Amino acid sequence: MTPLDKPVRREVQIGDELYTLTIDPAGLKLVPKGRRKGLELAWSELVSGDAALAAALQASLQEK
């Protein structure tokens, strides 16, 4: 198995929108193409089950 020791970036299309997915040792980040802010999720949040709560909190903060 190859260790994840540096960021890996991929472009992904969701519906009609393009996003950049970055996977790194800290977690993952999904950002609309050409933007800086997006959804960030730490690996610890994912494995602890707090992923939905963290995603909802980030979404509510970005709406303001």
C-alpha positions in Angstrom: 0.0 0.0 0.0 1.3 3.5 -0.9 1.4 5.9 2.1 -0.4 9.2 1.8 2.5 11.6 2.6 1.7 14.5 0.3 -1.5 16.1 -1.1 -3.3 14.5 -4.1 -5.5 16.7 -6.2 -8.2 15.5 -8.6 -10.9 17.3 -10.5 -14.4 15.8 -10.1 -17.7 16.7 -11.8 -20.8 16.7 -9.6 -23.9 17.4 -11.7 -22.9 20.3 -14.0 -20.3 21.8 -11.5 -16.6 21.1 -11.4 -14.8 20.7 -8.1 -11.3 20.1 -6.9 -10.8 17.3 -4.4 -7.6 17.4 -2.3 -6.7 14.4 -0.2 -3.8 14.8 2.2 -2.6 13.2 5.5 -4.9 15.6 7.5 -8.1 14.8 5.7 -9.9 15.9 2.5 -11.2 19.1 1.0 -13.8 19.6 -1.7 -13.8 23.1 -3.3 -15.7 24.5 -6.3 -13.3 24.9 -9.2 -11.7 28.3 -9.1 -12.5 29.0 -5.4 -10.6 28.7 -2.2 -13.3 28.0 0.3 -15.1 24.7 0.5 -15.9 21.7 2.6 -13.0 20.3 4.7 -13.2 17.1 6.6 -10.5 15.7 8.9 -9.9 12.0 9.0 -10.5 11.9 12.7 -14.0 13.4 12.2 -14.8 10.8 9.5 -13.8 7.8 11.7 -15.4 9.1 14.9 -18.8 9.6 13.2 -18.6 13.4 13.6 -18.4 14.0 9.8 -22.1 14.9 9.3 -21.9 17.3 12.2 -18.7 18.9 11.0 -20.1 19.3 7.4 -23.3 20.9 8.7 -21.4 23.3 10.9 -19.1 24.4 8.0 -22.1 24.9 5.7 -23.9 27.0 8.3 -20.8 29.2 8.8 -20.3 29.7 5.0 -23.9 30.9 4.5 -23.3 33.9 6.7 
